[in-house]
Amino acid sequence: MKARRDVYQAIADPTRRAIIHMIATQPQNVNTIAEKFDVTRQAISLHVKILTDCGLIVIKQRGRDRFCEARLDQLGEVAHWVAQYRQHWESKLDAMENYLEKLKKERYGKAKK
């Protein structure tokens, strides 16, 4: 059994992020997606396969056409991971802001005397 690809690997590539963006609100035909990029159809097919392998999209057959449909629930894992670091940096920035405010008060206080 082949291991499923990682969501982080999938979103690391700007082309794959662009594909996700294209289909986030409405399923798109694979050919329509390929037309939007200046790469080969085969390259887009590989990107679509990676997105499919990690579960971010599903392919639905409609007649002869294959449509890519977004399944973005797994991005919640990424959002949670990013949120941890956002909290870290926000606390660092708050501490720096407090420090700068303290310096400002000390300087202003000394200038008044």
Helices and strands as residue ranges (DSSP letters): H 7-11, H 14-23, E 28-29, H 30-35, H 41-53, E 57-62, E 65-70, G 72-74, H 75-112
